[in-house]
Amino acid sequence: MLGDGKVIVAVSGGVDSVVLLDILRRIVPSNRLVIGHLDHGIRGEAARADAEFVVELGRKLGIPVIRGEADVPGLSRRAGLSLEEAGRRARREFLEETARVQGADRIALGHTRDDLVETVLFNLARGAGPTGLVGIRPVSLPYVRPLIEVTREEVLGYARSAGLSWREDETNADVRFSRNLIRHRVIPLLEELNPRAREAIARAAALIAAEGAALGLLLNPVWEEVLVENGDTTVTLDRGRLATLDPAVQGLVLRRALNRVRGSLTRIEKGHIDSLARLASSPRAHAALYLPGCHARLDRNTIVISTGDEHGREFAPLRLELGRNEIPELGIAITLELRDWQGQPPPDDPAVEAADAAAVEFPLELRTRRPGDRFAPLGMKEMKKLKELLIDAKVPFYARDRLPIVCDRAGIIWVVGVRLAERVKLTPGTKRALIMHAEEI
């Protein structure tokens, strides 16, 4: 589990990480250990006291300490993550960068069996599949979790018997955080049903992990038939062979492909798998789908899944001209036409819109949404956040960042397939209309 190289030991100052460090220093030469400690930018003076405690602990043990700082609240706001999720991301980035700089090939974490149980319950409440219900794996390199089969009570017993000191994080009692709610309220209720509920949940997670491993072996022959190419950051699948699979098996293949490309299935939900399956079975030769942390594209007889964050892949605005404008990056074509208008009703087709040409401030461009986008949709006098409009229109969240938007110099005039802007609507006085027609390519 620990390998032969350097080990970064994540030490927060709490009892779990202090016990982990004490055990590792007894079985691993001290010159192979490096302590990593991150200040999350949340707890102010208490966090600084934690850092000083960890530094002093490292000095006493003769183990170097690498300290880091992160603005987790800022990351939470920028990335739209909960504080817990943002904290996990910041820790992971800090620990992996520390390991790289120190030349370490292992990062040791102090997760216990109680953490595993809480993770399983949290994932169950989210509707996770078998991968999420495994909870926390003992080894997922470079991460290793030597205490994962040890209970929190056993950790406390060890700490007391060894005379260890540690820091208490007061936020661990705050039930506004989901894991604390599970720890302090959900699990005690489950223990009223079964006093050994934690043990039972951990056992169920182990059974799911074992069955998942067996299912993976059974899936291998099908995977080899569907796989065209397996690169470092790209997986290419045969669309024809994929289409012949039972939907349940097809879903397993797509999940494996996403896991290969992304390194995990974190943030991947059933809706993403369903959308990917629909893309694969589409009659179109070319199209694209953007998912959390990756994207997929059709290339005639194959579907190519590659890494890349959907928020980081910004579509460069494209100048639109009269006539047909093909945008293969978004899998659509926009046709623009100026036409005399004699009072006929606007087209009843979400893929076609008609605007008053005199109200449009040419030239036009096509782009995707940007933070803070607002406009007055047809039928409304007040400005509305584009994000709220897309939610109200039930546009899937994973499709919103690639939704085409037609703009003039004054702003949005058409969110394609969703809504026209009020300021360019047809009126009884309209003489010429701009006809905008969107179609898939």
Order of alpha helices (4+ residues) and beta strands (2+ residues): beta-alpha-beta-alpha-beta-alpha-alpha-beta-alpha-alpha-beta-beta-alpha-alpha-alpha-alpha-beta-beta-alpha-alpha-alpha-beta-beta-beta-beta-beta-beta-beta-beta-beta-beta-alpha-beta-beta-beta-beta
